Amino acid sequence: MTLDNHESCADFLDRIVYLLDNELDAAEVAVVKVHLDECAPCFERYDVQRTIKTIVARSCSETAPDALRDRVRVRLQEISIQMHEG
C-alpha cells in the first residue's frame, strides 16, 4: 500500500484496521499515525475501533446468546457503512 498526499480520510479507514491488527510496515504506520494526529474524525474512528477490538478480545471466552450476536452484527455493519459513506 502506498500512501500519497491526495488521499482522503476514506482512504485511511481500512488502514486504521490494519494498524490495529499490526499489519502495516513501519513507513505506513508512520503515515497513518501522522494522519491520525492531524485529523480528529479519523482519530475518533480509530479510538472506537480500538475500543471495540479490546472489548471483543476480552469477551472471547464468553458466548453471547444468538439474538445478541445478531443485533451486534447488524449494528457493526451499520457503523461500517456509515464510516465508509462518511
Steps between C-alpha positions, in 0.01 A plus 500: 500500500638833400373814668511837329393856562181464294334248727184585690388386840303221335831361374616462859204301633639161398849603604372577850387139533832378359682722750304349788578151373873582459482430127678812371868547438688770692465764226124449474462510879680834506277651229179375661607626842578845357156507341337392829689774685371761254145375445263489797221309318739224390654484847151464644429209263834347593416532869159336449654212304771457763239491778287247312803280434595511870149415615469217251837356600406516867164336434619216278481249783126558543222397264227753436143393430418469129255791507762732648765391250258567214421851632870579544584371152228719344613806695865450404398477134301823537799674659731374226267631230472837675877527530553423131230745394649748726 
